[in-house]
């Protein structure tokens, strides 16, 4: 039994030594595998046409972000103000830039924290703007584990929280910047 416990302890020690680089690297890999294409497709679909579309989100972007306001103006974007434009544009750009920054490991802690805020706002809009209810919201500590909001997004936020707390890991732009510029120039 002592030999078995010693073996277990040796394996646990090796795993503990790998954790500081392995956990954030795997968190970024899981984020890329599960959410990168989801967010990129969603964000890129919100831009308008042509080069000016980068600064003029299409009507679908406004419907996604401000569903009730769009309904109130009969889906006529021209009746919305600068606030709606600025929030829609910022949200659209964030939906593209933040996931890319997380995957490549650029300012990972800040990008992950911002992405947590994005997921929270997205969830609030889903409930109050799009009318997501019941089983789609879900509940913690119940038998089903596939609710769109509380179950799935809790895992999203957990993975992002790992990156906020641990940084990007060794294979990242953050680490390359730190090596090139010195520890005071880039985040860990």
N, C-alpha and C positions, 0 to 999 in steps of 0.2 A: 504494500500500500504506500509506503514511503517513497518507493521508486516512482510510482504512478503520480504521486503528488509533486515530486521533484520535476518530472517530465512536464506536468501541467504548468508548474511555475516557470520553467524555462520557456515554454511556448508563450505563456502570458507575458513574460518579460520581452520577448522578441516582438510580439504584437504591440506592446506598449511603446517600444522604441520606434516602430513604424507609424504609429498613429499620428504624430504631428504632421507628417507629409502625406500620408495615405488618406486620412479622413477628408481634408479639404480638396485633394485631387479627385477623389471619388465623388464628393458633393458636386463639384463642377462638371464631372462626367455625367452624373445622373441628371443634373439640370440641363445639360446639352441634349442628352438622349430623350428626355421627357418634355421639356418646355421650350427649347430654342426654336424649333420649327413652328411650334404653336404661336409663339409671340412674334416671330418674324413675319409669318403669313398674315397674322392679324394686323400688325403695324403697317406693313407694306401695302396692304389692301386699302388702308385709310388715306393714303396720299392721293391727291388729284392727279390729273394727267399732265404730262410734259414736265419740263424742268421747274416751272412755277408751281406745279403740284406739290413740290416739296414744302411749299409755304401756304398752300391752299388745300387743306384736307377736303376729301369728297364728302358728299351728303351722308354717306353711310357711316363715316367717322363720327359725325355729329349725332346720328341716330344711336350709335353704340354708346357714346359717352354721355349724351344729354337726351335720352329717349323721350322724357316727358316734355322737355322744352321744345323739341322738334315736333312732337305731336301738337303742342299748343299753337305753333305757327304753321300748321298744315305742311310740315316738312319743307318749308322754304328757308333755306340757310341765310338768305339775305336779310331776314327779319331778326336774326340773332345779332348780338353785339360783339364787341371786341373781346370781352371776357370769355365768351363761348369759343371764339376763334383761338385765343391764346391757350386756353386749357386744352382744347382739342389738338392743337398743334403740338403743345408740350407733351401731352399724353401719347400722341402718335410717335413722336421722335423717341420718347422714353421707351416705348414698346419695342423699338428697334435697337437703340443704342445700349440700354442697360443689359439685355441678354448677351449681346456680343461682348461687352466689357467683362461680364461675368465669365463667359466661356474662355476668353483669351487670358483672363486674369489681370485685367487692367483696373486699378483702383477698386479692387474686388470688395473690400469691406464697405466702402461707400456705395458702390453699385448694388450690392446685395441688400444693404439697408434701404436704399431707394426702391428696390424691387419689392421688398416686403411692404413698403407703403403703397406701391402700385397694386399689389395683390389685394391689400385691404380695401383700397378705393374701388377696385374692380369688383370685389365681392359686395360692397355696399351698393354700387350701381346695379349689380345683378339683382339684388333683393328689392331695393326701393325704386329702381328705374325700370327694370325689365320684368319685375313681378315673379322672380324665382321664389318658390314656396315649398313647403312640405318636405317630401323625401329628397328633393334636389338640394335643399339646405342641409338636411340631415341633422343628426344629433350625436354628440359624443356619448360614449359608454352605452351604445345600443348594439344590437346584433349586426345590422348592415354596415359594411365598411366602404361603400362606394358612392356616398353622397358627393355631389359636385362641389359643394362649398366647404362645409366643416371638415369632412374627411380628407378629400384630396388636397385642398389648399393648406391644411395643417401640415401635411408632408412637404409641400412646396416651401412653406415658411420655415419649417425645421431645417431643410437643406440650406436655405438662404441664411438662416441664423448661424449655422455651422460656419459659413463663409464670413459672416460678420465677426464672429468670435475668433476664428482660426486663420483668416486670410486665405489667400489663393493656393498656397502650397508652393513646392519648388519649381514646377513647370508652369511658369506664368510670366506675363509681361512685368508684373509687379516685382518679381524676383530679379528679372533681367535689369530693370531700372535700378533696383537697389544695388546690384553688383556693379553696374556701370557708373552710377552717380554717387553711391555711398548710402549708408543707412538713413541719413537725414533727408534724402531727396525723394524717396518713394516708400509707399506703404509695404508692410510685410505680407 
